[in-house]
Amino acid sequence: MKTLGVGIVGCGNISTIYMQNMPNFAGVRLLACADMRPEAAQAQAAKFGIDALSIDALLKRADIDIVVNLTTPNAHFEVGSAALAAGKHVFGEKPICVEAAHAQTLVAEAAKRGLKIGCAPDTFLGAGGRLAREILDSGKVGRILAGSCFLMSHGMEHWHPDPEFFFKPGGGPILDMAPYYLGALVNLLGPVAQVTARTSSGFAERLVTSEGPRKGHRITVETPTTAMAIVSFAGGADIVFTMSWDVWKHGHPPIELYGTEGSMRVPDPNFFGGTVEYTERGGDWIVVDSASKPFGKPNWRSPNWAPTLPNRANYRCLGIAELASAAARGTPHRASGALASHVLDAMHAILESGRTGAPVAVASRIDRPASLTDAEAAALWTGPKQ
Ligand SMILES: NC(=O)c1ccc[n+]([C@@H]2O[C@H](COP(=O)([O-])OP(=O)(O)OC[C@H]3O[C@@H](n4cnc5c(N)ncnc54)[C@H](O)[C@@H]3O)[C@@H](O)[C@H]2O)c1
């Protein structure tokens, strides 16, 4: 398979894990990076032995086939559009962009040019996501009728060095975190048809306590920091869906699904591994660990975590390698812009329903991506034995 050259635009917080992981993936080779702050690109380039370029120069490099867009969400559309116009495949961090119409433009533009556009999260392609999909598709828990999904914490200002954008329009736990949870649910259940939601902001202001130049800075909150929704899937399941940065502590599992033949707990789609728990009707939970599957072994911990928290599987770049492999074969890629665009439509529907108090239909439809087998996943890894 031809190896595709990769250039990263956006050399902030998340870029390090991409740069660390990329050499372990098949079919992709990281060549260069760029940032509107040239010093950020230079620092990452020196650390990872790649070229630091201006954004224009990166887009003009003939040996760069894929642009990985790790800028902040408000720049995703501009950078993604420029990369497509330069004839590059694009893989971006979530959300695909802020405006739903812009996401549709990006997807249409890529299709028109015969290019691929992909988007994080790619965690559903990890071992935990694949195991959940296998168990669901095997029919063990039957048809999903209902479920619950919770992401609740007390915000980002205690760990992110520059957390301003999280509390402005385009940020908030819906646009920032729901992509993981809605992405995982759409991969399992298919498209969203309608949402009903309430949204609120528990705190008018946030004090930055993370170390760095922003420490002590006060951020005015301009976007909802709690959203509680009922997300109705076209297939018939209704999921109670809560995303909040106003909660100090809670005890809800990330995703529980209730089927006609049993119940199922899906691993946290913030990560690539984890255990799936399911029941045969009212029986005990049957626990299946995904750690022995490709992209399931815990390999990473956040520097911000308490020592008591275990390592987790973090194989960011998996979606990029899968996109590169699909481009080489001429097959559909799975962590696609179309999927991300549908998820963005559902997120905006939650925000709109929160504003109006009325149910909001989601017009776009997408098929579930094809499931990724363990053998297909293993072929995307060239790093040390997992
Ligand atoms: N930090 C995380 O743990 C994390 C995790 C998952 C996903 N993400 C996503 O990754 C993206 C980046 O997040 P981050 O935490 O790395 O943010 P960040 O603020 O640390 O870094 C973003 C970088 O993009 C650069 N940038 C902004 N606009 C640009 C433009 N128009 N052209 C070129 N460079 C530009 C900034 O200078 C900065 O260096 C976001 O979409 C975020 O949702 C972050």
The ligand as a MOL file (V3000), in Angstrom:
LIG
                    3D

  0  0  0     0  0            999 V3000
M  V30 BEGIN CTAB
M  V30 COUNTS 44 48 0 0 0
M  V30 BEGIN ATOM
M  V30 1 N -6.7930 19.0880 24.1790 0
M  V30 2 C -7.4040 17.9160 24.1600 0
M  V30 3 O -7.2290 17.0560 25.0530 0
M  V30 4 C -8.3080 17.5520 23.0150 0
M  V30 5 C -8.8090 16.2650 23.0140 0
M  V30 6 C -9.5720 15.8620 21.9550 0
M  V30 7 C -9.8370 16.7510 20.9350 0
M  V30 8 N -9.3790 18.0200 20.9650 0 CHG=1
M  V30 9 C -9.7240 18.9240 19.8450 0
M  V30 10 O -8.5330 19.2950 19.1670 0
M  V30 11 C -8.6560 20.6270 18.6510 0
M  V30 12 C -7.5130 21.4510 19.1870 0
M  V30 13 O -7.5900 21.4620 20.6020 0
M  V30 14 P -6.3250 21.8460 21.4810 0
M  V30 15 O -6.6950 21.4990 22.8710 0
M  V30 16 O -5.0900 21.2380 20.8970 0 CHG=-1
M  V30 17 O -6.3420 23.4290 21.2950 0
M  V30 18 P -5.1000 24.4270 21.4790 0
M  V30 19 O -5.6880 25.7720 21.6570 0
M  V30 20 O -4.1700 23.8910 22.5080 0
M  V30 21 O -4.3470 24.3450 20.0600 0
M  V30 22 C -4.9020 24.7910 18.8550 0
M  V30 23 C -3.7840 25.2990 17.9560 0
M  V30 24 O -4.3320 25.6870 16.7100 0
M  V30 25 C -3.7060 26.8970 16.3120 0
M  V30 26 N -4.6110 27.5960 15.4080 0
M  V30 27 C -5.8100 28.1540 15.7010 0
M  V30 28 N -6.3610 28.6830 14.5940 0
M  V30 29 C -5.5000 28.4340 13.5730 0
M  V30 30 C -5.5100 28.7250 12.1870 0
M  V30 31 N -6.5290 29.3820 11.6010 0
M  V30 32 N -4.4600 28.3130 11.4340 0
M  V30 33 C -3.4190 27.6740 12.0110 0
M  V30 34 N -3.3480 27.3730 13.3220 0
M  V30 35 C -4.3900 27.7470 14.0870 0
M  V30 36 C -3.4360 27.6480 17.5950 0
M  V30 37 O -2.4020 28.6010 17.4440 0
M  V30 38 C -3.0480 26.5130 18.5240 0
M  V30 39 O -1.6620 26.2560 18.5180 0
M  V30 40 C -10.0490 21.1110 19.0640 0
M  V30 41 O -10.9480 20.8920 18.0110 0
M  V30 42 C -10.4030 20.2240 20.2420 0
M  V30 43 O -11.8010 20.0340 20.3680 0
M  V30 44 C -8.5970 18.4330 21.9740 0
M  V30 END ATOM
M  V30 BEGIN BOND
M  V30 1 1 1 2
M  V30 2 2 2 3
M  V30 3 1 2 4
M  V30 4 1 4 5
M  V30 5 2 4 44
M  V30 6 2 5 6
M  V30 7 1 6 7
M  V30 8 2 7 8
M  V30 9 1 8 9
M  V30 10 1 8 44
M  V30 11 1 9 10
M  V30 12 1 9 42
M  V30 13 1 10 11
M  V30 14 1 11 12
M  V30 15 1 11 40
M  V30 16 1 12 13
M  V30 17 1 13 14
M  V30 18 2 14 15
M  V30 19 1 14 16
M  V30 20 1 14 17
M  V30 21 1 17 18
M  V30 22 2 18 19
M  V30 23 1 18 20
M  V30 24 1 18 21
M  V30 25 1 21 22
M  V30 26 1 22 23
M  V30 27 1 23 24
M  V30 28 1 23 38
M  V30 29 1 24 25
M  V30 30 1 25 26
M  V30 31 1 25 36
M  V30 32 1 26 27
M  V30 33 1 26 35
M  V30 34 2 27 28
M  V30 35 1 28 29
M  V30 36 1 29 30
M  V30 37 2 29 35
M  V30 38 1 30 31
M  V30 39 2 30 32
M  V30 40 1 32 33
M  V30 41 2 33 34
M  V30 42 1 34 35
M  V30 43 1 36 37
M  V30 44 1 36 38
M  V30 45 1 38 39
M  V30 46 1 40 41
M  V30 47 1 40 42
M  V30 48 1 42 43
M  V30 END BOND
M  V30 END CTAB
M  END
